Amino acid sequence: MQNASESSLVGEEYEVEVGPVAHGGHCIARTEEGRVLFVRHTLPGEKIVARVTEGEEDSRFLRADAVKILEASKDRVEAPCPYSGPGNCGGCDWQHAKPGAQRRLKGEVIAEQLQRLAGLTPEEAGWDGTVMPAEGDKLPKGEVPAWRTRVQYAIDTEGRAGLRKHRSHDVQPIDQCMIAAPGVTELGIEKQDWSQMATVEAIAATGSSDRQVILTPLPGGRLPLVELDKPVSVLRVDERDGGVHRVHGRAFVRERADGRTYRVGMGGFWQVHPQAADTLVKAVMQGLMPRKGDTALDLYCGVGLFAGAIAERVGEKGAVLGIESTKRAAEDARHNLEDLDRVRIEHGKVDQVLPRTGITETDLIVLDPPRAGAGKQTVKHLAGLGARRIAYVACDPAALARDLAYFREGGYKPRTLRAFDLFPMTHHVECVAILEPVTKGV
Protein backbone atom coordinates (compact mmCIF):
# COMPACT_ATOMS: atom_id res chain seq x y z
CA MET A 1 0.00 0.00 0.00
CA GLN A 2 1.33 3.43 -0.96
CA ASN A 3 1.62 6.14 1.67
CA ALA A 4 0.11 9.59 1.05
CA SER A 5 3.28 11.09 -0.42
CA GLU A 6 3.79 8.15 -2.79
CA SER A 7 0.22 8.39 -4.09
CA SER A 8 0.45 12.16 -4.74
CA LEU A 9 0.47 13.22 -8.39
CA VAL A 10 1.50 16.82 -7.68
CA GLY A 11 4.18 17.84 -10.18
CA GLU A 12 3.21 15.22 -12.78
CA GLU A 13 2.85 16.63 -16.29
CA TYR A 14 0.44 15.61 -19.03
CA GLU A 15 0.15 16.71 -22.63
CA VAL A 16 -3.57 17.27 -23.22
CA GLU A 17 -6.13 18.90 -25.47
CA VAL A 18 -8.33 21.29 -23.52
CA GLY A 19 -12.10 20.87 -23.50
CA PRO A 20 -14.88 23.19 -22.33
CA VAL A 21 -14.78 25.84 -19.65
CA ALA A 22 -16.09 24.86 -16.21
CA HIS A 23 -17.50 26.83 -13.29
CA GLY A 24 -14.62 28.14 -11.19
CA GLY A 25 -12.13 29.70 -13.60
CA HIS A 26 -10.68 26.59 -15.21
CA CYS A 27 -11.21 24.30 -18.19
CA ILE A 28 -11.68 20.54 -18.35
CA ALA A 29 -9.18 18.18 -19.96
CA ARG A 30 -8.58 14.43 -19.88
CA THR A 31 -5.34 12.52 -19.90
CA GLU A 32 -4.81 9.53 -22.18
CA GLU A 33 -5.61 7.32 -19.17
CA GLY A 34 -8.94 9.12 -18.75
CA ARG A 35 -8.05 11.20 -15.70
CA VAL A 36 -10.08 14.41 -15.43
CA LEU A 37 -8.04 17.60 -15.05
CA PHE A 38 -9.36 20.99 -13.97
CA VAL A 39 -6.79 23.25 -15.62
CA ARG A 40 -6.18 26.95 -14.98
CA HIS A 41 -4.37 29.41 -17.28
CA THR A 42 -5.67 27.77 -20.43
CA LEU A 43 -8.58 28.15 -22.88
CA PRO A 44 -10.90 25.71 -24.69
CA GLY A 45 -9.35 24.13 -27.76
CA GLU A 46 -5.74 24.64 -26.74
CA LYS A 47 -3.09 21.95 -26.71
CA ILE A 48 -0.98 22.29 -23.56
CA VAL A 49 1.30 20.70 -21.03
CA ALA A 50 -0.58 20.59 -17.73
CA ARG A 51 1.25 20.25 -14.41
CA VAL A 52 -0.74 18.79 -11.50
CA THR A 53 -1.09 21.12 -8.49
CA GLU A 54 -3.48 19.00 -6.39
CA GLY A 55 -4.53 15.36 -6.46
CA GLU A 56 -3.59 11.75 -5.79
CA GLU A 57 -3.80 8.43 -7.60
CA ASP A 58 -7.34 7.78 -6.37
CA SER A 59 -8.67 11.37 -6.67
CA ARG A 60 -11.89 11.83 -8.63
CA PHE A 61 -10.21 14.68 -10.51
CA LEU A 62 -6.89 16.53 -10.49
CA ARG A 63 -6.21 20.26 -10.41
CA ALA A 64 -3.50 21.53 -12.74
CA ASP A 65 -1.90 24.58 -14.31
CA ALA A 66 -1.08 25.03 -17.99
CA VAL A 67 2.71 25.46 -17.87
CA LYS A 68 3.37 25.26 -21.62
CA ILE A 69 1.08 26.27 -24.50
CA LEU A 70 1.69 24.00 -27.50
CA GLU A 71 -1.20 25.26 -29.65
CA ALA A 72 -2.78 28.56 -28.53
CA SER A 73 -6.40 29.65 -28.85
CA LYS A 74 -7.15 32.69 -31.02
CA ASP A 75 -8.65 34.17 -27.86
CA ARG A 76 -5.34 34.06 -25.97
CA VAL A 77 -3.44 37.25 -25.16
CA GLU A 78 -0.30 37.96 -23.16
CA ALA A 79 -1.47 38.49 -19.58
CA PRO A 80 -1.15 42.25 -18.85
CA CYS A 81 -0.43 41.62 -15.16
CA PRO A 82 3.11 40.51 -14.25
CA TYR A 83 1.74 38.59 -11.24
CA SER A 84 -0.64 36.47 -13.29
CA GLY A 85 0.16 32.88 -14.25
CA PRO A 86 0.91 29.47 -12.71
CA GLY A 87 2.09 29.68 -9.11
CA ASN A 88 1.46 33.42 -8.81
CA CYS A 89 -1.46 35.58 -7.62
CA GLY A 90 -4.77 33.72 -7.56
CA GLY A 91 -7.00 36.77 -7.86
CA CYS A 92 -7.61 36.80 -11.63
CA ASP A 93 -8.65 33.75 -13.67
CA TRP A 94 -8.77 35.13 -17.21
CA GLN A 95 -5.90 37.61 -17.64
CA HIS A 96 -4.78 35.48 -20.58
CA ALA A 97 -8.10 35.83 -22.48
CA LYS A 98 -9.42 38.66 -24.63
CA PRO A 99 -12.20 40.63 -22.86
CA GLY A 100 -14.84 39.42 -25.32
CA ALA A 101 -13.68 35.85 -24.83
CA GLN A 102 -13.92 36.23 -21.04
CA ARG A 103 -17.57 37.23 -21.35
CA ARG A 104 -18.23 34.39 -23.76
CA LEU A 105 -16.69 31.89 -21.34
CA LYS A 106 -18.82 33.23 -18.50
CA GLY A 107 -21.88 32.89 -20.72
CA GLU A 108 -20.99 29.26 -21.42
CA VAL A 109 -20.72 28.58 -17.69
CA ILE A 110 -24.12 30.18 -17.00
CA ALA A 111 -25.71 28.13 -19.81
CA GLU A 112 -24.14 24.91 -18.53
CA GLN A 113 -25.27 25.52 -14.95
CA LEU A 114 -28.81 26.41 -16.02
CA GLN A 115 -29.07 23.24 -18.08
CA ARG A 116 -27.47 20.89 -15.55
CA LEU A 117 -29.04 22.20 -12.33
CA ALA A 118 -32.34 23.70 -13.49
CA GLY A 119 -33.01 21.88 -16.75
CA LEU A 120 -33.36 25.22 -18.54
CA THR A 121 -32.14 26.27 -21.96
CA PRO A 122 -31.17 29.95 -22.38
CA GLU A 123 -34.44 30.48 -24.26
CA GLU A 124 -36.47 28.93 -21.43
CA ALA A 125 -34.64 31.21 -18.98
CA GLY A 126 -35.47 34.28 -21.07
CA TRP A 127 -31.79 34.93 -21.71
CA ASP A 128 -30.18 35.93 -24.99
CA GLY A 129 -26.89 34.26 -24.04
CA THR A 130 -24.82 37.43 -23.72
CA VAL A 131 -22.86 38.76 -20.76
CA MET A 132 -22.87 42.54 -20.85
CA PRO A 133 -19.77 44.57 -19.95
CA ALA A 134 -20.17 47.33 -17.39
CA GLU A 135 -20.25 50.88 -18.69
CA GLY A 136 -16.70 52.14 -19.18
CA ASP A 137 -15.08 48.71 -19.17
CA LYS A 138 -14.52 48.53 -22.95
CA LEU A 139 -10.91 49.70 -23.14
CA PRO A 140 -8.14 49.78 -25.78
CA LYS A 141 -6.18 46.59 -26.36
CA GLY A 142 -3.83 45.75 -23.49
CA GLU A 143 -5.59 47.96 -20.94
CA VAL A 144 -7.30 46.40 -17.93
CA PRO A 145 -10.43 47.78 -16.22
CA ALA A 146 -9.42 49.21 -12.82
CA TRP A 147 -12.70 48.30 -11.14
CA ARG A 148 -12.04 46.73 -7.76
CA THR A 149 -13.03 49.28 -5.10
CA ARG A 150 -12.24 46.88 -2.25
CA VAL A 151 -8.99 44.92 -2.07
CA GLN A 152 -7.94 42.72 0.83
CA TYR A 153 -4.17 42.48 0.92
CA ALA A 154 -2.51 39.56 2.66
CA ILE A 155 0.73 40.33 4.49
CA ASP A 156 3.77 38.07 4.17
CA THR A 157 6.33 37.26 6.88
CA GLU A 158 8.42 40.29 5.92
CA GLY A 159 5.51 42.72 6.29
CA ARG A 160 4.94 43.16 2.55
CA ALA A 161 1.44 43.56 1.13
CA GLY A 162 0.37 41.11 -1.54
CA LEU A 163 -2.38 38.79 -2.70
CA ARG A 164 -2.83 35.10 -1.99
CA LYS A 165 -1.88 32.46 -4.50
CA HIS A 166 -4.64 30.24 -5.87
CA ARG A 167 -6.08 27.85 -3.23
CA SER A 168 -3.19 28.71 -0.92
CA HIS A 169 -2.29 30.77 2.14
CA ASP A 170 0.99 31.72 0.46
CA VAL A 171 1.35 35.43 -0.33
CA GLN A 172 2.47 36.89 -3.66
CA PRO A 173 3.92 40.36 -2.86
CA ILE A 174 2.91 42.95 -5.44
CA ASP A 175 3.76 46.54 -6.39
CA GLN A 176 0.25 47.22 -7.71
CA CYS A 177 -2.95 45.33 -8.44
CA MET A 178 -4.01 46.18 -11.99
CA ILE A 179 -7.72 45.65 -11.35
CA ALA A 180 -7.72 47.83 -8.20
CA ALA A 181 -9.71 51.04 -8.57
CA PRO A 182 -7.67 54.27 -8.68
CA GLY A 183 -8.98 55.21 -5.23
CA VAL A 184 -7.42 52.05 -3.80
CA THR A 185 -4.16 52.33 -5.74
CA GLU A 186 -3.60 55.94 -4.67
CA LEU A 187 -3.47 54.92 -1.00
CA GLY A 188 -0.07 53.28 -1.57
CA ILE A 189 -0.76 50.20 0.57
CA GLU A 190 1.95 48.21 -1.22
CA LYS A 191 4.68 50.68 -0.22
CA GLN A 192 4.15 50.34 3.54
CA ASP A 193 5.59 47.96 6.12
CA TRP A 194 2.73 45.98 7.71
CA SER A 195 4.89 43.68 9.84
CA GLN A 196 2.42 42.95 12.65
CA MET A 197 -0.65 42.66 10.41
CA ALA A 198 -2.33 39.56 8.98
CA THR A 199 -4.42 41.45 6.39
CA VAL A 200 -5.06 45.03 5.28
CA GLU A 201 -8.30 45.75 3.44
CA ALA A 202 -8.56 48.95 1.42
CA ILE A 203 -11.90 50.49 0.45
CA ALA A 204 -12.43 53.39 -1.95
CA ALA A 205 -16.02 54.57 -2.09
CA THR A 206 -17.34 55.53 -5.51
CA GLY A 207 -20.12 57.74 -4.18
CA SER A 208 -17.73 60.05 -2.31
CA SER A 209 -14.06 60.66 -1.65
CA ASP A 210 -14.20 58.41 1.44
CA ARG A 211 -11.27 56.02 1.85
CA GLN A 212 -10.93 53.37 4.53
CA VAL A 213 -8.48 50.70 5.62
CA ILE A 214 -9.41 47.78 7.86
CA LEU A 215 -6.48 46.23 9.73
CA THR A 216 -6.44 42.67 11.03
CA PRO A 217 -3.44 42.27 13.38
CA LEU A 218 -1.57 39.05 13.91
CA PRO A 219 -2.25 37.54 17.37
CA GLY A 220 -0.75 40.04 19.81
CA GLY A 221 0.19 42.39 16.97
CA ARG A 222 0.29 46.14 17.58
CA LEU A 223 -1.36 48.58 15.19
CA PRO A 224 1.06 50.62 13.09
CA LEU A 225 0.87 54.39 12.73
CA VAL A 226 -1.00 54.52 9.43
CA GLU A 227 0.38 57.23 7.15
CA LEU A 228 -0.85 56.64 3.63
CA ASP A 229 -0.73 58.81 0.51
CA LYS A 230 -4.33 60.03 0.88
CA PRO A 231 -6.61 60.87 3.84
CA VAL A 232 -8.12 57.66 5.15
CA SER A 233 -10.13 56.38 8.09
CA VAL A 234 -8.78 53.35 9.96
CA LEU A 235 -10.67 50.42 11.48
CA ARG A 236 -9.36 47.28 13.15
CA VAL A 237 -10.65 43.73 13.50
CA ASP A 238 -10.69 42.48 17.10
CA GLU A 239 -8.85 39.14 17.30
CA ARG A 240 -11.08 38.00 20.19
CA ASP A 241 -14.58 38.47 18.75
CA GLY A 242 -13.96 39.33 15.08
CA GLY A 243 -15.77 42.64 15.55
CA VAL A 244 -14.69 45.73 13.61
CA HIS A 245 -13.80 48.82 15.66
CA ARG A 246 -13.02 52.39 14.64
CA VAL A 247 -9.47 53.61 15.29
CA HIS A 248 -9.79 57.06 13.74
CA GLY A 249 -11.85 58.82 11.10
CA ARG A 250 -15.36 57.82 10.04
CA ALA A 251 -16.65 54.35 10.84
CA PHE A 252 -18.37 54.28 7.45
CA VAL A 253 -17.99 55.23 3.81
CA ARG A 254 -20.63 56.97 1.72
CA GLU A 255 -21.76 55.31 -1.50
CA ARG A 256 -24.25 56.54 -4.06
CA ALA A 257 -26.74 54.74 -6.32
CA ASP A 258 -30.09 55.51 -7.96
CA GLY A 259 -29.94 59.10 -6.77
CA ARG A 260 -29.55 58.22 -3.07
CA THR A 261 -26.55 58.25 -0.72
CA TYR A 262 -25.95 55.14 1.37
CA ARG A 263 -23.88 54.84 4.52
CA VAL A 264 -21.90 51.59 4.60
CA GLY A 265 -20.39 51.04 8.03
CA MET A 266 -17.56 48.96 9.46
CA GLY A 267 -16.54 47.37 6.18
CA GLY A 268 -20.11 46.27 5.39
CA PHE A 269 -21.17 44.88 2.01
CA TRP A 270 -21.45 47.09 -1.08
CA GLN A 271 -21.03 46.04 -4.69
CA VAL A 272 -17.33 46.12 -5.62
CA HIS A 273 -17.53 47.39 -9.21
CA PRO A 274 -18.13 51.19 -9.41
CA GLN A 275 -21.01 50.69 -11.87
CA ALA A 276 -22.51 47.62 -10.19
CA ALA A 277 -25.03 49.19 -7.82
CA ASP A 278 -26.64 51.38 -10.48
CA THR A 279 -26.50 48.59 -13.09
CA LEU A 280 -28.26 46.11 -10.81
CA VAL A 281 -30.87 48.59 -9.52
CA LYS A 282 -31.76 49.46 -13.11
CA ALA A 283 -32.07 45.79 -14.10
CA VAL A 284 -34.18 44.95 -11.04
CA MET A 285 -36.52 47.93 -11.45
CA GLN A 286 -36.96 47.30 -15.17
CA GLY A 287 -37.85 43.71 -14.37
CA LEU A 288 -40.16 44.28 -11.41
CA MET A 289 -41.91 47.38 -12.80
CA PRO A 290 -43.15 48.57 -9.37
CA ARG A 291 -46.56 50.24 -9.24
CA LYS A 292 -47.88 52.89 -6.88
CA GLY A 293 -49.23 51.22 -3.74
CA ASP A 294 -47.33 47.94 -4.18
CA THR A 295 -46.03 45.98 -1.21
CA ALA A 296 -42.56 44.50 -1.54
CA LEU A 297 -39.94 42.42 0.24
CA ASP A 298 -36.18 43.09 -0.03
CA LEU A 299 -34.43 40.00 1.32
CA TYR A 300 -30.73 39.94 2.27
CA CYS A 301 -31.15 43.68 1.91
CA GLY A 302 -27.71 44.84 3.06
CA VAL A 303 -27.70 48.60 3.63
CA GLY A 304 -31.00 49.02 1.77
CA LEU A 305 -30.04 49.49 -1.87
CA PHE A 306 -33.05 47.76 -3.48
CA ALA A 307 -35.44 48.66 -0.65
CA GLY A 308 -34.69 52.33 -1.26
CA ALA A 309 -35.15 52.03 -5.01
CA ILE A 310 -38.48 50.21 -4.68
CA ALA A 311 -39.76 52.58 -1.97
CA GLU A 312 -39.16 55.58 -4.22
CA ARG A 313 -41.33 53.97 -6.90
CA VAL A 314 -44.24 52.49 -4.89
CA GLY A 315 -45.11 55.88 -3.39
CA GLU A 316 -46.53 56.78 0.00
CA LYS A 317 -49.27 54.14 -0.14
CA GLY A 318 -46.76 51.36 -0.80
CA ALA A 319 -44.78 49.42 1.78
CA VAL A 320 -41.35 47.74 1.75
CA LEU A 321 -39.95 45.28 4.29
CA GLY A 322 -36.21 44.63 4.25
CA ILE A 323 -34.56 41.74 6.10
CA GLU A 324 -30.80 41.65 6.79
CA SER A 325 -28.79 39.26 8.97
CA THR A 326 -25.84 41.54 9.73
CA LYS A 327 -26.69 43.86 12.62
CA ARG A 328 -24.54 46.78 11.46
CA ALA A 329 -25.92 46.59 7.90
CA ALA A 330 -29.50 46.55 9.22
CA GLU A 331 -28.72 49.66 11.30
CA ASP A 332 -27.22 51.34 8.24
CA ALA A 333 -30.30 50.44 6.18
CA ARG A 334 -32.57 52.06 8.78
CA HIS A 335 -30.38 55.17 8.74
CA ASN A 336 -30.19 55.28 4.93
CA LEU A 337 -33.96 55.00 4.49
CA GLU A 338 -35.16 56.92 7.54
CA ASP A 339 -36.81 59.54 5.31
CA LEU A 340 -39.07 56.83 3.85
CA ASP A 341 -41.61 55.89 6.52
CA ARG A 342 -43.04 53.21 4.23
CA VAL A 343 -39.86 51.14 4.71
CA ARG A 344 -39.28 48.78 7.64
CA ILE A 345 -36.00 46.95 8.23
CA GLU A 346 -35.83 43.76 10.30
CA HIS A 347 -32.56 42.29 11.58
CA GLY A 348 -32.10 38.52 11.42
CA LYS A 349 -31.81 35.57 9.07
CA VAL A 350 -34.39 35.51 6.30
CA ASP A 351 -35.50 31.93 7.01
CA GLN A 352 -36.16 32.84 10.65
CA VAL A 353 -37.51 36.40 10.40
CA LEU A 354 -39.81 36.06 7.40
CA PRO A 355 -42.10 33.40 8.96
CA ARG A 356 -42.38 35.52 12.12
CA THR A 357 -43.63 38.59 10.22
CA GLY A 358 -46.97 36.93 9.52
CA ILE A 359 -46.83 38.15 5.90
CA THR A 360 -48.96 35.87 3.72
CA GLU A 361 -48.87 37.82 0.46
CA THR A 362 -46.91 40.54 -1.31
CA ASP A 363 -46.77 42.11 -4.75
CA LEU A 364 -43.00 42.10 -5.38
CA ILE A 365 -39.92 40.37 -4.02
CA VAL A 366 -36.24 41.05 -4.58
CA LEU A 367 -33.62 38.76 -3.11
CA ASP A 368 -29.84 39.08 -3.27
CA PRO A 369 -28.65 36.06 -1.28
CA PRO A 370 -25.07 35.17 -0.39
CA ARG A 371 -23.03 32.96 -2.71
CA ALA A 372 -24.66 29.75 -1.43
CA GLY A 373 -28.10 30.91 -2.61
CA ALA A 374 -31.45 31.12 -0.81
CA GLY A 375 -32.08 27.39 -0.49
CA LYS A 376 -35.11 25.16 -0.87
CA GLN A 377 -37.08 26.12 2.25
CA THR A 378 -36.77 29.88 1.73
CA VAL A 379 -37.69 29.59 -1.95
CA LYS A 380 -40.70 27.44 -1.04
CA HIS A 381 -41.87 30.11 1.40
CA LEU A 382 -41.38 32.92 -1.15
CA ALA A 383 -43.24 31.00 -3.86
CA GLY A 384 -46.23 30.80 -1.52
CA LEU A 385 -46.58 34.57 -1.15
CA GLY A 386 -48.15 35.06 -4.58
CA ALA A 387 -45.83 37.83 -5.76
CA ARG A 388 -46.54 39.28 -9.17
CA ARG A 389 -42.83 39.34 -9.91
CA ILE A 390 -39.66 38.22 -8.16
CA ALA A 391 -36.17 39.59 -8.89
CA TYR A 392 -33.31 37.26 -8.01
CA VAL A 393 -29.84 38.86 -7.98
CA ALA A 394 -27.11 36.21 -8.07
CA CYS A 395 -23.32 36.29 -7.87
CA ASP A 396 -23.06 32.53 -8.46
CA PRO A 397 -24.71 30.86 -11.47
CA ALA A 398 -24.79 27.44 -9.77
CA ALA A 399 -26.73 28.76 -6.77
CA LEU A 400 -29.03 30.66 -9.11
CA ALA A 401 -29.75 27.54 -11.16
CA ARG A 402 -30.46 25.42 -8.07
CA ASP A 403 -32.87 28.03 -6.71
CA LEU A 404 -34.58 28.44 -10.10
CA ALA A 405 -35.32 24.71 -9.99
CA TYR A 406 -36.89 25.17 -6.53
CA PHE A 407 -38.91 28.13 -7.78
CA ARG A 408 -40.22 26.00 -10.63
CA GLU A 409 -41.49 23.48 -8.06
CA GLY A 410 -43.27 26.42 -6.41
CA GLY A 411 -44.94 27.55 -9.63
CA TYR A 412 -42.56 30.28 -10.84
CA LYS A 413 -40.62 30.49 -14.09
CA PRO A 414 -37.99 32.95 -15.38
CA ARG A 415 -39.41 35.73 -17.51
CA THR A 416 -36.01 37.26 -18.28
CA LEU A 417 -32.42 36.68 -17.27
CA ARG A 418 -29.60 39.18 -17.74
CA ALA A 419 -25.90 38.68 -17.05
CA PHE A 420 -23.34 41.39 -16.31
CA ASP A 421 -19.55 41.22 -16.30
CA LEU A 422 -19.06 43.11 -13.04
CA PHE A 423 -15.85 41.21 -12.17
CA PRO A 424 -13.57 41.52 -15.25
CA MET A 425 -10.51 39.24 -15.39
CA THR A 426 -12.08 36.84 -12.86
CA HIS A 427 -14.50 33.95 -13.36
CA HIS A 428 -17.23 35.70 -11.35
CA VAL A 429 -20.38 37.02 -13.01
CA GLU A 430 -23.56 38.70 -11.79
CA CYS A 431 -27.03 37.69 -12.97
CA VAL A 432 -30.51 39.16 -12.51
CA ALA A 433 -33.42 36.79 -13.10
CA ILE A 434 -37.00 38.07 -13.15
CA LEU A 435 -39.56 35.40 -12.24
CA GLU A 436 -43.31 35.31 -12.58
CA PRO A 437 -46.04 32.76 -11.79
CA VAL A 438 -46.47 30.07 -14.41
CA THR A 439 -50.26 30.24 -14.44
CA LYS A 440 -50.95 33.94 -13.93
CA GLY A 441 -50.67 36.98 -16.12
CA VAL A 442 -48.62 39.97 -15.15
N, C-alpha and C positions, 0 to 999 in steps of 0.2 A: 504493500500500500504506500502511495506517495504521500509525503508530508505536504503542508500547505505551500511551502516555497517551491517544491518540486513540481506541483501541479499548476503554478502560476504561469500564465502566458504573456505577462507584461514584458514588452520589449520585442516580442516576436513580430516579424514583418510578413505581410502578404501582398502579392500583386493582385489587384482586383479591379473589376469594372463596377462603377458606382451606379446604384439604382435610384429610386425615388427619394425625395426629401421626407423626413419624418418629424413629428412634433418634438421640439426640444433643441433645434439648432444643429442637427446632423442629418446625414443621409445614410441609407441602408445599402450594404454590400454583402456579398457572400463569398467565402473562400471556396476553393475547389473541393474541399471536404464538406462543404455545406454549412460551415459555421456562419452565423449572422454577426455582422459587424455594424455598430453604430459609429459612423466616421464623421469627425469634425474637420473643418478647413478644406472641404471638397464640395463639388457640385454634381448634380445628376448628369450621367453620361460620360463622366471623366474616367480615364484609366490612371490608376495611382498605385503607389506603394503605401500601404497602411501599417502603422506601427501600433501595436496593442498598448493601451494605457491602463486598462482594468479588465480583469477576467481570468478565469482558471479553466482547466481542462473540461470540467463538468458544468460550466456556466451556460445559462440559456442563451446569452448573447455576450459579445465582447465590445468594449468601447475602444476606439482607436482614433489616431490622428493621421491625416494625410501628410506624410513627410516628403514625398516626391511626386510631382505631377508628370505623368508620362504622356498623357493626351489631355489637353486642357479644354474646358468648355468655352464656347464663344461668350459666355456670360462672365467669365473670370476676368478680374482686374488685379493689378498689384495693390495689396492692402495699403491704404494711405497711412495707417497708424504703425509706427515702428514697434509697438508692443503687441501687435496682433500676431497670431500664428501659433503653431504647436509649442506647448510648454510655457507660453507667455500669459498675458492677461486674459482672464476668462470672461470679460464683460461684454464683448461683441462677438456675435456668431457669424456675421456675413460681411465682414470688411472686404473679403476677397470677391464679392459679387457686385455686379452693376446694380445701381438703385432700382431700376425697373425689374431686374431679375429677383432682387430681394422681395419685392412686393408680389411677384408671381409665385415665388416659393411659399410665401405666407398664405397666399390664396389656395395653393395646392394642399397645404396642411389643413386649412379650414374645411375645404371640400372633403378631404379624407376623414376628418373627425366627424363631420355632419353625417356622412354616409355610414361610417362604422358604428357610431354611438347613438345616432338618432334615426338612422334609416332614411335620411333626407337627401335628395339631390339638391344642387344649388337652386334649380327652378322651384322645387317644392318649398325651399326656405325663403323664396322671394329675393334671391341674391343674384346679381349679375356676374359674379365671379371675380370682380375687381377689388383690389385693396387700394384705397385712395391715399395719396401722400398728403401730409399736413401742409397748410398754406405756408409758403416760404421755404419748403424743404427741397424744391427742385433747384439744384445748384449746378454750376459748371463742372465739367469732368474733373475728377480728382479732389473736389472739395467735399467736405463732410458736414452734414447738418450739426450745428452746435446746439443741441436741444435739451440736454439733461440738466434741469434746474436743481436737482438734488444729487449729490455724489457722496457716497460713504467710502472714505479712504481707510484702508487697513494700514497699520503701522508695523514695520518690520523691527527686528531686534536692534537695529542701529538708529531707530527713531525716524526713519524715512517714510514718507507717505507714499502709498501705492495702491494697487488693486489686486484682489485675490486671483490666483490662477484657477482654471476651470476645475470644479469639483475638488478643491484643495483649500487648505488653510494657509498655504504658502503665499507670500506677498511678492508681487512684481513692482518694484519701485518705478515711479514714472516722473517725468518732468512736466507733462501736461496730458490731460485726457482730452482727446479730440472731440468727443461728443458732449463734453461739459459745456453748459451755457456760458456766455461771456461773463455773466455776473458771478459765476462760481470760479472761473479761471482767474478773474482779476483779484481774487482774495489772496492768491499766492500760497495756497496750502502746501504745495509741493516743495516750497523753498524753506520751510520751517523745520526745526527739530522738535519732534513729538515723542521724545524718549520714554516718558512714563504713561503714554496713552496706548489703548488697544485699538480704538477707531476714532476718526474725526469725520463727522458728517457736515457737509457744507450745503447750505440752502440759499438760493437766490430767487426771491419772489419776482414774478413777472408783472404783478399788479401794482408794484411800488418799488422803491429803491431799497427795501429792507433786505438785509443780509444776516445770516445766522450760522453759527457753528455749534454743533452738539458734540461734546467731548465725552468719551467713555474711557476712564482711566483703567490701567492695569490694576489688579488687586493691590491696594496700599499705595497706588500711584498718586503723586501730587499734581495738581493742575498747574500748567505753565502760565506765564504771563503772556496772554495772547495779543500779539501786535502784528496784525495783518495789513495788507496794502490798501484796504478800504474799511470804512466804519462798519462794525459788525457787532451783533449781540451774541453773548456766549451762554450756553446752557451746558449742564453736565448730567450724565446718567449716574444714578446712585447704584453702587455695586451691591448694596444690600437688598434693595427692593425693586431695582430696575426703573424706578421713577425718574422723571426728568425734572431738573431744578434749574431755576434761573441763577446765573452768576452775575452778569451785568447786561444792561440794555433791555430791550423789550423781550417779553416771554413769548411773543408771537410775531408772525410776519403777515403782511396784508396782501391778499391776492384779489384779482378782479376778474369777473366773468359775467356776461349777460347784463351788463350795466350796473352790477352791484359789487360792493367791496366786501370781502370775506376775511375775517380774522382766523388764522390757522395757528393754534398755540402749541407750544412744547413739542415741536417736530411732528405735529399731526399730519394726517394724510391730505395731500392735494395732488392732482394730476401733475406728472413730471414734465411733460412736453408743454412749452409755452402756449401752444394753440389748442391743447387738449380740452381744457374745460369748456371753452366756447364751442369747439367742434362738437363735443358730445351733447352739450345742452341743446344746440341747434338740431342735431339728429333726433334727440329724444322728443323735443317739442314738435318737430315736424311729424313725427310718428304718432304721438299721442293726440295731437290736435285738441288741447284742453278747451272746454267751453265754460262760459260764465256759470257759476253756481255748482260746478263739479266738485265732488269729493275725491281725494287722492291720498295714496300712501307712498312715501319715499322710504324705502327700506335699505339698511346699511347706509344711512344718509350722510355720514361724515359730518362736515361743518355746514351742511344745508344747501349745497349747490343746486340740486334738482328741486328740492322743496321750495327754495326761493323762486326759481324760474316758474314752477307751476303756480305758486301762490299769486305771482304777478298777473297771471293769465286767467285764473278762475274768478278773480274779483272778490268783492267783500262778502258775497253770499256763498262763496266756496269755502272749502276747508281742506287743510293738508295736515297729515300726521306723519312725522318723521321718527324713525327708530334707529338708534345708533348704540353700539356696544361699548365704545370707548368713552369714558366719563368726560375727559377733557374735550373731545370732539363734540359731544352732546351739549356741553356748556357753551362752546363756541357757536354751535348752530343756534342755540337760543339767543345768544348775543347778536349774531349776524342777522337774524330774522325778527328781532324784537319789535320792529315797526310794523310787522304784519300780524295782527291779532288773530288772523284766521289760521295761523300755523301753530301746531303743538309738537314739541319734541320730547320723546320718551327715551330714557337711557336704559339699555339692557340688550340682551340677545334677541334677535328677531323671533326665533322659535319659542322663546319664553314670553316675551312681551306681547306679541300680536294676539295670542289667544286670550290674554288677560284684558285686552281692551274692550272685548265684547262686540267688536265690529263684525257685522255679518254680511255687509255689502259695501261696495265702493265703485266709483266710476272709472278711476284710473290707478294704475300701479306702476311705479318705477323701482327697479331693484338693481343695485350695483354691488353684488356680493364679493367677498374675498376670492382669491384664486381657486379655492376648492369648490366654489359654486354654492348655490342655495341648498341643495339636497332635496331628497324625495318628500319628506314630511312637510317642509316649508312650502314647496311647490304645490303639494296637494291642498294645503290650507289656502294658498293664494288662488288656486283655480276654483275654489268653492265660493269666492267672494263676488263672482259675477261681473268683474270689471269689463268695461267696454273695450279697453285696450290695456296692454301691459308692455312696458319697455324694459328690456333686459340688457344691461350694460355689462360686458364681459371682457376680462383681460386674459382669459384662457379659453381657447376654442374647444378643448376637451370638456371642461366643466359646462360650458354653454351647451354643447351637444347633449350631454347627459341630462341636463335640466330640461332641454327642449323635448326630450323623450318623455320625461315625467309630465310636462305640461300637456303633451298629446294625450296621455292617459287621463288627464283632467279635463279634456275637451277644448284645448287651445292649440292653435296652429300659428306658425310664423306668417305674418302678412308681408313683411319686408325684413331684409337683413343687410346691414352695411358694415363694411370693414375699413378701418383706418390705420395707416402706418404711423402710429404715434411713438414708436420706439425704433427709429432707423438704426441699421447696423446690427440689431439684435434679432432674435427669433420671435420676440413678443409682438402681439398685434391686438388691437382693441376692436370689439364688435358691438353693434347695437342691433338687437332683434326686437321687432314690434310684433306682438302676438294679439290675436283676437279669437273670440269663441268660434268654434267650427260651425255651429248651427245657427248663429245669430248674425244679423246684419250689423253694420256699424252704427 
